[in-house]
Amino acid sequence: MMLTAFLAMVRKDLTLFANDRRALVMAFAAPIAIASFFGSIFPGPSASNEPARIAVHLVDQDGGAVAAAIVAGVKGDKNLKVTVASADVARAAVRRGASAVAVIVPPGFGDAAGRAMFSGRERPQLEVLYDPSRAPELAMVRGILTEHVMRAVTREVFPGRPDFALPYDVREGAATARAGALYNGYAHSFAGMGVQFLFFAAIELGIGVLLERQRGLWTRLRSAPISRFLLLAGKAGGGAVIALATLLVSFGFAMLVFGVRINGSVVGFLAVAGACALMSSTFGLFIAALGNAPGTTRGLATLAVLLMVMLGGAWVPTFIFPAWLQSLTVVVPVRWAMDGLDAMTWRGLGLGAALAPAGVLLAFAALFGALAVARFRWEES
């Protein structure tokens, strides 16, 4: 009897969802479109073997052999896109964002650098201007510039001697749990946008419950020969099925079009996806339990969801956050969903890596569900 009633309520919500074209578009088309855009911006190394070059403007005010060698070395570096220009043009390029860094080699730099190598005094200064919004690129340019300056100066100071070179080589390789698995930016973007739109769907679920309560539907449902818990469970079950379907369809599109693969455990991926779907559904009931007017509730819930997806790494990876913020995001369910989905896709980790994210998401689902049952008002106040 209870199972039959539960399945009937779930079937009813699924039928209403399938008949709502706007809901279908928002659930399937919107996350796919936005995730495709984000994935195209951060595609990962598998998309192209050509590295992204840092735009640098270089100014030679010295005109000597050392400065010429520096210019030639920097221009030949595969990590930089160098433009030789005047000081005014270089400054203007950095100011308007056309170049990340401008390096100005002042007059007399070569001779002064050669003398300073032995005395350590009166060291000449290179003027480096950088775009403050691209400060991380400055560190990379500084390191590359150091190598080429040292090579040019030692070649001038010790003519006829072997050329200065770094005493080591670097062998780079992507480290993932599964051999041959490469980072695919689309995997992360589809996980992030998929989770974000699950929460948006949860908001719609909660607002729908508030509207039904305004119309007196939940008061009438109390007269049915089923428990209040079962009524709310039926609503949560229908929402969870819809959420899981939208997430799986989004990843299916990513697999067919962008080559996203589940390099880890398929069972683990389904466990994380299912736990995430259930968590988002109970979050919708939690919204309905706390909300009053649908309009006000929608605005507050949307703000809360945007904060969660931002802090949870759905938009950009959490490693770019400050250390203190990274430690705080563990209390955000989106963080666990992203970690679990990343682990099962491009990281290629096994089932064990899915247990903690899935367990935490289920704990959040239980928390939201319990609060919803405890605080839910059956009649309009």
N, C-alpha and C positions, 0 to 999 in steps of 0.2 A: 504494500500500500504506500509506504513512505517513498520507496524507490520510484514507483510509478508516478507519484505526484512530483517528485524532484525532476524526473526526465521530462514530464509534461511541461513544467515551467521553463526548463532549459530549451526545449523544442520551440516553445512560444517565442522566447527572446531571439532565437536564431532565425525564425521565420520573419519576425519584424525587422531584424537587421538586413536580411536578404532582400526585403522589399523596399528598403530605404536606399535610393541611389546615392544620395549625398553621403550617407554613412559608408557606403561601399567605396566611393572615391577617396574619402578621407582615410579610410583604413588601409587601402591597398595602393592607390596611385600616388598619394602625397608622400609617404615615406620612401617609396622607390625613387621618385623624382629628386627629392632633396638628398637622399643618400648617394645617388649617382653623381650629383654635383659635388658633394664633399669628397667623394672617392676620387673624382677626376683631379682635384687639387692636390691630394696626398696619395698618389697611386702606389708608391713604394718602388723599390729597385727593380721589380720584375717588369715594370712598364717600359723601361728604356735603360740602355747601358750608358747613355750620355749623362754625366753628372750635371746637376744644376750649378751654374757658375755664378759667383758673386760679382756684381758690377762694381768696378773700381776705376776711378779716375786718377791718373798719374801725371804729376807735373815735374818736369826736369828743369830746374833753374840753375843747375851746376854746369852742365854741358861737358863735363870731363869724362874720362874713360870709366871711372868707377860708376858714375851715374848712368852712363850708357849701358854698362853691364847689368846694373840693377833693373833698368827698364826692359832690356832684352829678356832677362830671366823671369821677371814678373809676367811679361806678356806671353811667355811660353808656358806658363803654369796652367794645367788643365782645369784647375779649380776656380780660376779667375777669368772674368771678361773685362779686359783692360782697355781703357780709352786714354790716350795721351793728349793732354789739353793744357791750356793756360790755367793759371791759378784762379782767375775770376770764373772761368767756365766750370772748373772743378767744384768750386764752392757752390755755385748756383745749382749744379747737378745734385749735390748732396742735399741742399736745402729743399729742393722740390721733390726729392725722393727718387730721382732717376738713377742714383748711384748710392750704394751702401757706404762706401768709404772713399775718401780722397787722400792721396799721399803726395806731399810736396817735398821734393829734394831741394834744399836751399843752396845758394851759391857757396862754393868752397867746401861742400860736404865731403867729397872724396879725399882731398888732402887732409882735412881735419880728422876724418875717421881713421886714416892710416896712422897719423901721429898718436891718436888716442888709444890705439890698440896696444901700444907699448907703455905709454905714460899713465893712462887711465884718467887723465885730466883734460879739461876743455873738450869734452865730447860734444860733437855737433848733434843737433836735434832735427829729426824728421818731423814735419808737421803733419798730423793725421787728423782729418775731420771725418766724423761719422754721423750717420742718421740715427738719432736716439731710439727710433722705433725698431732698429735692426742691430742693436748692440751685440747680440750673440755672434753676428758675422764679423764683428771687429776682432774678436779673439783669433778667429781663423786667419784673417788677413794679416794680423800681427805676426803669427807664427810663420806663415809663408814668407812674409817680408824679411824676417830675421835671417832665414836661410839664404835668401838671395843677396842680402846686404853682406853677410859674412863671406859668402863665396866671392863676391865682386871685390871686396876690400882685400882679402888675403891674396887674390890673384894679382892685385896691383902692388901689394907690399912685398910679396915673394915671387917676382917674375921668374918664369922658367921652372918653378916647383910644381908638383902635382896639384891639381885643382882641389880646392876645399870641397868636401862632401860630407853628408851626414854619415856617421859610422855604423849605420844600421839601415835595414829595409823593413817595411811593414807589410805583412801579409794579412789581408782583411778577409773575413768570412762571416756570413750571417749565421748566428747560433740559434737554432730552433730544435725542438725535441725530436722532430721527425726529419731524417735526412732528405735533403732536396726540397723541403718546404720553405717557401719564400714569403716574406711579408707582403700582404696584399692590402693596400689601403682601403679597398672597397669592403673588405671583411669588417674592418673597424667601423667604417661609416654606416654600413647597413645595420650593424649591431646597434650603433648609437641612435640612428634615426628610427629604427624599429622599436627600441625601448621607449624613446621619446613619444612616439605616437601611440604606444600602448597606454601611457599615462594620459594622453589627450583623450583616448577612448574611455579611460576610467572616469575622467571628468564628465564626459557625456553620459556615462552610466549613472553617476551620482546625481547629475542635474535631472536626468529622466526620472529617477526615484523621487526627487523633490517635487517635480511636476505632478507625478502620480499621487503623491501625498496631498498636494493642494486640491486635487480633484476628488479626494476621498476614497481612492482605490484601496489604499492600505488599511483603512478602517474596515472596509467590506471584506478584505482578505482575512482579517482576524476572526471572522465568523466561520471560516472554512475549518474542516476537521483535521488540520495539520498544524504543527507547532510553528511558533514565530521563527525559531532557528531554521527550520526547513524552508520557510518562505525566503529568508535572506540567503540561505545556502543556494537555493534555486537561482536567484538573481546573480549571485557570485559565480555559479557554475556556468551559466550562459555567457557571462562576460569573459570568463577564463577561456572558454572554447573559442570565442571570437578573437580574443587577443592572441591565442596560440596560432590560430589559422593565419592571421595577418602577419605574424612574425615569420612563420614558415614560408608563406608566399613571398615575402620580401627576400628572404635568403635564397629561395628557389630561383627568383629572378636574377639575383647576384651570381649564382652558380652558373646559370645558363648564359648570361651576357658578359659578365666580368671575370669569370674564371675563379670565383671564390670556392674554396674547398674546405671540407671538414677534415683537417689533417690529424685531428686528435680522435677522441672517442665519439662515435655517433650517439651512443647511449647517453654519454655525458652531455652532449649538446642538447639532446631532447630533454634531459633532466633539468638543465639550466633554463631552457626555453619554457618548459612547462611550469617550473617554479616561478619564473618571472611573470608569466601570464596570470597565474593564480594571485600573485602578490599585487599586480596592477588592478585586478578585478576587486579584490577586497579593499584596496585603496579607494576605489570608487564608492563602495558602501560606506567607508569611513568618512568620505566627503559628505555623503548624504546624511550621515548621522550627526555631523557637526553643523551642517549648513542650515540656513533659514531661507532667505529669498534666493531664487535661482540666479538672478543677475549678479548679486554681490558674491555669492558663493563661487560662480564661474571665474570671476576676476581674481579672487584670492587663491583659488585652486590652481589657476593657470600660472600665477606668480610662483607658487610653491613648486609646481612641476618644473618650470624653467630653471629655478635655482637648483633643484635636484639633478636635472640632466646636465647642467653646466658643471656643477661640482663633481658629479659622478664620472666625468670624462666622456660623455656621449658626443660632445661637440669637438673637443680636442683632447688628446691623451693627457692623463693626470701628471705625467712626469714633468711637464712644463710648469706645474704649479710650484709655489714655494714649499719648502719642506714641511713647515707647520701646517699648511693647508692640506697637503697630501695625507698627513696623519689624521686629520679631522674627517676626511671624506669617507672613512670606513664606516661611519654611522649613516651613510646615504645608501639606500638599496640599489640605486643605479650603478654605483661603483662596483658592487658585487656582481650585478648582471653583466656589466662590461668585462670585468676580469674573467668571468666564467665563459662568456661567448668568445672572447679573444683566445683564451686557453684552448678551447676546443676547435677553433678554426685555424688561424695562421700560426699560432704557437705550436700546435701539434702535440699537446700534452694528453696524457691518458685519463682514464675515468676518475682516478683519485683526485685530479686537479679540479674536477667538477663538483666534488662532494661538498666542500666548504661553501662555495658560492650558492649552490642549490639549497643547502641546509639553511644558510642565512636568509635567503629569499623566502623560504618556507616559514622561517621564524617571523619575518616581517609580515607575511600573509596572515599568520596566526594572530599576531598583535593587532593588525588592522581589523581583522574579522572580529576579534574579541571586543575591541573598542566599539565597533559598529553595532554589535548585538547589545552591548551594555548601554549605549547612548542613543540608540535609534528611537525616534518618536513616531508613533503610529498615526497620530492625529496632528493636523495642522494647528499650531499654537496661535 
